[in-house]
């Protein structure tokens, strides 16, 4: 993508926002400290439900515990977002990104309530899985392939990523699954294919 297109890209600016917030958090304290992240908008179910701090469902999407956590999510955001943005446009991509993250956090919150476990959580992975889900729908609508992206490859990547989350532990897989499903459903709502196969 040319420099001019990057500057106009919502995917690029979402990465910038996430990186700037992480750098700012790192300058103020330790992002690996759950209490510090909680104090700056991390997801914590008792605070959301009992204190009605619903904003945490969104602010936690822009917080990361360490550089590896951030880089992994931002690489996924750029890789999936750049493809999907060409098909949806900037505004719809942002709506899908935020909506997927919200879907992931809601499923995560429900699962925490079922298990009576309430960790502090943060990260954009639910949003990134939402981009995978949205792109998967767009690819399927285009006969299983779009600009070198195949539906089979996306599906395998999603399943493998979820499996690795379960294998490694300490990963909010409910947010991943909720984000993936939310992104696919939002793709159905937001994507409109014209006769040329593009929006």
C-alpha positions in Angstrom: 0.0 0.0 0.0 1.4 3.4 -1.0 2.3 6.0 1.7 -0.7 8.2 0.9 -3.1 5.3 1.2 -1.6 4.3 4.5 -2.2 7.8 5.9 -5.8 7.5 4.9 -6.2 4.0 6.2 -8.4 3.3 9.3 -6.3 0.2 9.9 -3.1 2.3 10.1 -4.6 4.8 12.5 -6.1 2.1 14.8 -2.5 0.7 15.0 -1.2 4.2 15.8 -3.8 4.7 18.6 -3.0 1.3 20.2 0.8 1.9 20.0 0.5 5.5 21.4 -1.7 4.3 24.3 0.8 1.5 25.1 3.8 3.8 25.1 1.9 6.3 27.3 0.9 3.5 29.7 4.5 2.3 29.8 5.8 5.8 30.6 3.3 6.1 33.5 3.7 2.6 35.0 3.9 -1.1 34.4 1.4 -2.4 31.8 2.0 -5.9 33.1 0.6 -5.0 36.5 -3.1 -6.0 36.5 -4.0 -3.3 39.1 -2.4 -0.6 36.9 -4.3 -1.8 33.8 -7.5 -1.9 35.8 -7.0 1.7 36.9 -6.7 2.7 33.3 -9.7 1.0 31.8 -9.0 -2.7 31.9 -11.9 -5.1 31.7 -13.1 -6.4 35.1 -16.6 -7.9 35.3 -17.5 -6.8 38.9 -16.7 -3.2 38.0 -18.7 -3.4 34.8 -21.8 -4.8 36.5 -21.7 -3.5 40.0 -20.2 -0.1 39.4 -21.9 0.2 35.9 -18.5 1.1 34.3 -19.7 -0.1 30.9 -17.0 2.0 29.2 -14.5 -0.8 30.2 -16.1 -3.0 27.5 -14.5 -0.6 25.0 -11.4 0.9 26.7 -9.9 -2.5 27.3 -9.7 -3.0 23.6 -6.9 -0.4 23.4 -4.8 -1.7 26.3 -2.0 -4.3 26.2 0.0 -6.0 28.9 3.3 -6.1 27.1 5.1 -5.3 23.8 4.7 -8.9 22.5 0.9 -8.8 23.2 0.7 -5.4 21.4 2.8 -6.5 18.4 1.0 -9.7 17.8 -2.4 -7.9 17.7 -1.1 -5.0 15.6 0.3 -7.4 13.0 -3.0 -9.2 12.8 -4.8 -5.8 12.6 -2.8 -4.6 9.6 -2.8 -8.0 7.8 -6.6 -8.5 8.1 -7.6 -4.9 8.2 -5.9 -3.8 5.1 -7.7 -6.5 3.0 -11.1 -5.9 4.7 -10.9 -2.1 4.5 -10.6 -2.2 0.7 -14.0 -4.0 0.6 -15.9 -2.3 3.4 -14.4 1.2 3.5 -13.0 3.1 6.5 -16.1 3.7 8.5 -17.5 0.2 8.2 -14.1 -1.3 9.1 -14.1 0.8 12.3 -17.7 -0.3 13.1 -16.8 -3.9 12.6 -13.6 -3.6 14.6 -15.3 -2.1 17.6 -18.4 -4.2 17.3 -16.4 -7.4 17.2 -14.4 -6.3 20.2 -17.6 -5.6 22.1 -19.0 -9.0 21.1 -15.9 -10.7 22.3 -15.9 -8.9 25.6 -19.6 -9.7 26.2 -19.0 -13.4 25.7 -15.9 -13.2 27.9 -17.9 -11.5 30.6 -20.6 -14.2 30.4 -18.1 -17.0 30.6 -16.4 -15.3 33.6 -19.8 -15.2 35.3 -20.4 -18.8 34.6 -17.0 -19.8 36.0 -17.1 -17.3 38.8 -13.6 -16.1 37.8 -12.9 -12.5 37.3 -9.5 -11.7 35.9 -8.5 -8.2 34.6 -8.4 -8.5 30.8 -7.2 -6.2 28.0 -6.2 -6.4 24.4 -7.4 -6.0 20.9 -7.4 -9.7 20.1 -11.2 -9.9 20.0 -11.2 -7.1 17.5 -8.6 -8.8 15.4 -10.5 -12.1 15.4 -13.5 -10.0 14.3 -11.5 -8.8 11.3 -10.8 -12.5 10.5 -14.5 -13.3 10.8 -15.5 -10.3 8.6 -12.9 -11.1 6.0 -14.0 -14.8 6.0 -17.5 -13.8 5.1 -16.4 -11.4 2.4 -14.1 -14.1 0.9 -17.0 -16.7 1.0 -19.2 -14.2 -0.8 -16.5 -14.0 -3.5 -16.4 -17.7 -4.2 -13.8 -18.6 -1.6 -11.0 -16.3 -2.7 -10.3 -12.6 -2.8 -7.1 -10.9 -3.8 -5.0 -13.9 -2.9 -6.8 -14.5 0.4 -8.6 -17.9 0.6 -11.5 -18.9 2.8 -9.8 -22.2 3.7 -6.6 -20.4 4.8 -8.6 -18.0 7.0 -10.6 -20.7 8.6 -7.6 -22.8 9.4 -5.8 -19.8 10.8 -8.7 -19.0 13.1 -9.0 -22.6 14.3 -5.3 -22.9 14.9 -5.2 -19.5 16.8 -8.0 -20.6 19.1 -6.4 -24.0 19.6 -3.1 -22.3 20.6 -4.9 -20.1 23.0 -6.3 -23.2 24.8 -2.9 -25.0 24.7 -0.9 -22.1 26.1 -3.4 -21.0 28.8 -3.8 -17.5 30.2 -5.6 -16.4 27.0 -9.2 -15.1 26.8 -10.5 -17.6 24.2 -14.1 -16.5 24.9 -13.1 -13.0 23.6 -11.5 -14.6 20.5 -14.5 -16.8 19.7 -17.0 -14.0 20.4 -15.0 -11.6 18.3 -14.7 -14.1 15.4 -18.5 -14.7 15.5 -19.3 -11.1 15.9 -17.1 -10.1 13.0 -18.7 -12.7 10.7 -22.2 -11.5 11.6 -21.2 -7.8 11.2 -19.7 -8.7 7.8 -23.1 -10.0 6.8 -24.7 -6.7 7.8 -22.0 -4.4 6.4 -20.7 -5.9 3.2 -22.5 -5.2 0.0 -21.2 -6.8 -3.2 -21.9 -5.2 -6.5 -21.7 -6.6 -10.0 -17.9 -6.1 -10.1 -17.5 -8.0 -6.9 -16.6 -5.0 -4.8 -18.5 -2.6 -2.6 
